[in-house]
């Protein structure tokens, strides 16, 4: 799984990864799996989490800056569920 874009930041999980591929505002992220590529905008960041949004699928992700479990929301951040365990590369 090689990105077609430069990678500025990367969080991997067992079957794929999340990669920051632009430094624009909002920064653009890709999730690459063995079968698909999904696109996210970085909508917020603090010392603990990076908040990503895929408006086309109504999905929000919280990625822990230090690695650990991501959280996913499909209801506009009203509720969050554990998702992938990630580590920073």
VEXDREN-2710 file (C-alpha; in Angstrom, 1 decimal):
% VEXDREN-2710
k/r/px/py/pz
1/UNK/0.0/0.0/0.0
2/UNK/1.9/3.0/-1.3
3/UNK/0.4/6.5/-1.2
4/UNK/0.4/8.5/-4.4
5/UNK/0.9/11.7/-2.3
6/UNK/3.6/12.8/0.1
7/UNK/2.9/11.7/3.7
8/UNK/3.3/14.3/6.4
9/UNK/1.9/12.2/9.3
10/UNK/0.9/8.5/9.5
11/UNK/-1.0/6.3/11.9
12/UNK/-1.1/2.6/11.0
13/UNK/-3.4/-0.2/12.0
14/UNK/-3.4/-3.9/11.2
15/UNK/-4.9/-3.7/7.7
16/UNK/-4.2/-0.1/6.7
17/UNK/-3.3/3.4/7.7
18/UNK/-4.4/7.0/8.0
19/UNK/-2.0/9.5/6.4
20/UNK/-2.0/13.2/6.3
21/UNK/-1.3/14.0/2.6
22/UNK/-1.6/17.8/2.5
23/UNK/-0.7/20.7/4.8
24/UNK/-3.5/22.9/3.5
25/UNK/-6.2/24.1/5.9
26/UNK/-8.1/21.9/6.3
27/UNK/-5.5/19.3/6.0
28/UNK/-6.4/16.3/3.8
29/UNK/-6.1/12.8/5.1
30/UNK/-6.4/9.4/3.4
31/UNK/-7.3/6.1/4.9
32/UNK/-5.8/3.3/2.8
33/UNK/-6.9/-0.3/3.2
34/UNK/-6.0/-3.3/1.1
35/UNK/-9.1/-2.6/-1.0
36/UNK/-10.2/1.1/-0.7
37/UNK/-9.0/4.6/-0.2
38/UNK/-11.2/7.0/1.9
39/UNK/-10.7/10.8/2.2
40/UNK/-11.0/12.9/5.3
41/UNK/-10.6/16.5/6.3
42/UNK/-8.8/17.4/9.5
43/UNK/-11.3/19.6/11.3
44/UNK/-9.7/20.0/14.7
45/UNK/-6.5/19.1/16.6
46/UNK/-5.4/19.4/20.1
47/UNK/-2.6/17.8/22.2
48/UNK/-4.6/14.6/22.6
49/UNK/-6.6/14.0/19.4
50/UNK/-6.9/14.7/15.7
51/UNK/-10.5/15.0/14.6
52/UNK/-11.2/13.8/11.0
53/UNK/-14.4/14.1/9.0
54/UNK/-15.5/12.2/5.9
55/UNK/-18.6/14.2/4.9
56/UNK/-19.5/11.9/2.0
57/UNK/-20.0/9.0/4.5
58/UNK/-21.1/11.1/7.5
59/UNK/-18.2/9.7/9.5
60/UNK/-16.0/11.4/12.1
61/UNK/-12.9/9.9/13.6
62/UNK/-10.9/10.8/16.7
63/UNK/-7.2/9.7/16.2
64/UNK/-5.1/9.7/19.4
65/UNK/-1.9/11.7/18.7
66/UNK/0.2/9.3/20.8
67/UNK/-1.4/6.2/19.3
68/UNK/-4.1/3.9/20.9
69/UNK/-7.7/3.3/20.0
70/UNK/-9.4/5.6/17.5
71/UNK/-13.1/6.4/18.0
72/UNK/-15.8/6.6/15.3
73/UNK/-19.0/8.6/15.2
74/UNK/-21.7/8.3/12.6
75/UNK/-24.2/10.6/14.3
76/UNK/-22.5/14.0/14.1
77/UNK/-20.3/13.3/17.2
78/UNK/-23.2/12.7/19.5
79/UNK/-21.8/9.3/20.4
80/UNK/-18.4/7.6/19.9
81/UNK/-17.4/3.9/19.6
82/UNK/-13.9/2.4/19.8
83/UNK/-12.6/1.6/16.3
84/UNK/-9.0/0.8/15.2
85/UNK/-6.0/0.6/17.4
86/UNK/-3.3/2.7/15.7
87/UNK/0.3/3.5/16.2
88/UNK/2.2/6.5/14.8
89/UNK/5.0/5.9/12.3
END
